[in-house]
Amino acid sequence: MTDQPLVQATGIHKRYPGGRGRAGFTGLLRALRGVAPAGGFQALRGVDLRVDRGEAVAILGENGAGKSTLLKIISGVLRPSAGELQVHGRVSALLELGAGFHPDFTGRQNLHTAAGLAGVPSGDIERLVPEMVVFAGLEADIDRPLKHYSSGMVVRLGFALMTVLSPDLLISDEVLAVGDESFQKKCIRWLQDYLAGGGTLLLVSHSIYHVQKLCHRALWLHQGAVREAGDVFRVSQAYLAYHDHKLRGDGNLDGTAKRVIELTVNGADRAGPWPEIAHGGDLQFQAVSRNGGSVDRVRLQLNRADGSPVTELSLAPGEPVSWSRVPLLPGQYLIQAEPQDRQGQRCGEPERVLLRVTGEAREFGSVRLPREWGDSASG
């Protein structure tokens, strides 16, 4: 494997000019003179990305974060407004499956035409078209005009075309969100085989399951800039936590009214960095009274960042709690301590601390239960 990256993007900016009439004409003149456009929309802001051969990298971000713009720049559909891009290898982009197909042509005719335009030798097309038809599952409809196809059938045809191109780099934008369940599974199996054979994947998907299943690294774009990059589990977990907090309205988790307790988790409180442990690590909690607050009990809740409960207990103020070898799955968790009076009523603002559990896991849920493999009936 060469040390030369397949994709090297450095300081990529993309600005779309805005305005109509004279403003638009002025923008055109500025562009022709090589002057940066005034106003408009800044889609990308200094994005750096390196993709090595054999890697699978996910691009995460909200709608409008710049994901599709970045993919279009890498695939050559758009040019960056500033920055440097180097791509070494053959690129195939699954940006809009079925784009370029003619509605009056049959499915078979569209496959012949599209494969030829993609550079597949004519002698190979005759051999490969039957394979594509079987992959798409359209044997009964392949000789019908495309205008009589459903949108899902067009997607099947488009992905089937990609399976025979064998690019160095495959770029996929939300392809796994379309098609029925069985076809999605077929696509996932093909992508896994493609990667196992040394292929390189750049994937945009809102499905964290697919991201973690297929990719090694992830890049999180936020408002056109890189917010976090690195290990796919760490970045995707941070991205999920961001959305969970956004939906819950937790903001920065600051409670300002009537704070009567202080919660520490492994020695860290809400004023410091978020506590972090590895999967299977140890946890220590303590909630103490502050500012002379009259607190009889503390209700301690451990929830996933999306609000789903994990466990709950009641303890006295200042009473430490320790858990060894915590089986929490990697992800973000919210630990909340609610002060209560003798009647069990809340008597102050709850304290919240975010906990990050690191590690790699493809399970869903909150905990990894111990298990043994083998035939229990043997012996």
JOMOQUI-V366456 format. One record per backbone hydrogen bond with DSSP energy under -1.0 kcal/mol. CO is the residue of the C=O (numbers start at 1). NH is the residue of the N-H. If there is no record, write none. Layout:
# JOMOQUI-V366456
co->{CO CO}
nh->{NH NH}
This chain:
# JOMOQUI-V366456
co->{6 7 8 9 10 12 13 13 14 14 16 20 21 22 23 24 25 26 27 28 29 30 31 41 44 47 49 51 51 52 55 56 56 57 58 60 62 65 66 67 68 69 70 71 72 72 82 84 86 90 90 92 93 94 96 98 102 103 105 106 107 108 109 110 111 112 113 114 115 116 121 121 122 124 125 128 129 130 131 132 133 133 138 138 141 142 144 145 146 150 151 152 153 154 155 156 157 158 159 161 162 168 169 170 171 172 174 175 180 181 182 183 184 185 186 187 188 189 190 191 192 193 194 195 200 201 202 203 204 207 208 209 210 211 216 217 218 219 220 220 222 224 225 228 230 231 232 233 234 235 236 237 238 239 240 241 242 243 244 245 245 250 258 260 262 264 265 268 269 275 277 278 281 283 284 285 286 287 288 290 297 298 299 300 301 302 302 303 304 308 311 313 315 316 321 323 326 327 331 332 333 334 335 336 337 338 339 340 340 341 345 351 353 355 356 357 358 366 375}
nh->{88 51 86 49 84 47 81 82 43 44 41 23 25 26 27 28 29 30 31 32 33 35 34 16 14 12 9 6 7 55 201 216 217 203 219 221 65 224 70 71 72 73 74 75 77 78 13 10 8 168 169 171 95 173 99 101 105 147 146 110 111 112 113 114 115 116 117 118 120 119 124 125 126 128 129 132 133 134 135 136 137 138 141 142 144 108 107 148 149 154 155 156 157 158 159 160 161 162 163 164 165 200 92 202 94 204 177 178 184 185 186 187 188 189 190 191 192 193 194 195 196 197 199 198 170 57 172 59 174 211 212 213 214 215 232 58 230 60 227 228 225 45 222 220 218 235 236 237 238 239 240 241 242 243 244 245 246 247 248 249 250 253 349 290 288 286 268 265 272 356 358 281 326 323 266 321 264 318 262 293 340 315 338 313 336 310 311 334 307 304 302 300 298 319 285 283 280 368 357 305 355 303 353 301 351 299 347 296 297 344 341 337 335 333 277 331 279 329 378}
